[in-house]
Amino acid sequence: MKRYSLLMLVLCAVLVGSKALVVYSGQQDKTSDQFRKQYIKNFRRTMLNTTVGDAMMLRILVESMKAKRGIEVGSATGFGAINMGIGFERTGGHLYTLEIDPGMVKACRENLKKVGLEKTVTCIEGDALKTLPTLKGKFDFVFIDALKRDYFKYLKLIEPKLKPGAVIVGDNVIRSAGAMKDFLDYIQESPDYDTVIIRASMEKNDGMSISYKIR
Ligand SMILES: C[S@@+](CC[C@H](N)C(=O)[O-])C[C@H]1O[C@@H](n2cnc3c(N)ncnc32)[C@H](O)[C@@H]1O
């Protein structure tokens, strides 16, 4: 018992010591909630990036369903990936984010590293229509946000990898409804899915589809 208490004492001292060292050396703990919150607040979002409200909605979905393996189609500079990544870190899961533009992939990887999420989120470079079939195993969370006219193609490539109970989110489903009609018809009419269209943010006057895979 005495030896156990001593061991715990040493362990606590080491933990407190390493935190104190970070503070003392002026370094910021990039994995702290406070640092990440600030990083997200100051993130230089472009028109391509997901809105703050939508990104938070994605994170809440990941966390509340305790998702373990996720795919994002279309990373851009990683705003959504950071937000979902925080969720996946909390669930002990992993996110694969797919991006065709090498410059975006570089920026996405750098952003993830800056908040210490590089082990939780993997950026895969290339055309998602080619990289999706290379992903192994089953998935329980999907966020589709690349070429609007190809949403149905992405879904069809992902579908064999989906677990029952998986959640699929599609972005920009109000303003780009015409371009993704095949996708929207399918997820709203298929008996395999429950689907709702939501607006988590008014920023772009747009919305997301959320589909639950029943079987
Ligand atoms: C709307 S942005 C994604 C925003 C991102 N999800 C976020 O949360 O900030 C769409 C991205 O999809 C990428 N993209 C377009 N076609 C693609 C494809 N076939 N495969 C992978 N990425 C693609 C574009 O280069 C662009 O960066």
The ligand as an ORCA input file, in Angstrom:
! r2SCAN-3c Opt
* xyz 0 1
  C     -16.164     23.074    -49.492
  S     -14.497     22.619    -49.467
  C     -14.368     21.638    -48.020
  C     -14.434     22.391    -46.734
  C     -14.077     21.574    -45.525
  N     -14.912     20.395    -45.422
  C     -14.153     22.357    -44.240
  O     -14.787     21.882    -43.283
  O     -13.564     23.429    -44.128
  C     -14.428     21.418    -50.737
  C     -13.055     20.797    -50.923
  O     -13.229     19.605    -51.712
  C     -12.092     19.432    -52.509
  N     -12.438     18.496    -53.597
  C     -13.134     18.736    -54.742
  N     -13.245     17.608    -55.475
  C     -12.609     16.637    -54.777
  C     -12.389     15.260    -55.012
  N     -12.841     14.652    -56.100
  N     -11.697     14.564    -54.085
  C     -11.244     15.153    -52.961
  N     -11.424     16.458    -52.689
  C     -12.108     17.192    -53.565
  C     -11.757     20.850    -52.972
  O     -10.414     20.950    -53.387
  C     -12.074     21.656    -51.719
  O     -10.918     21.903    -50.949
*
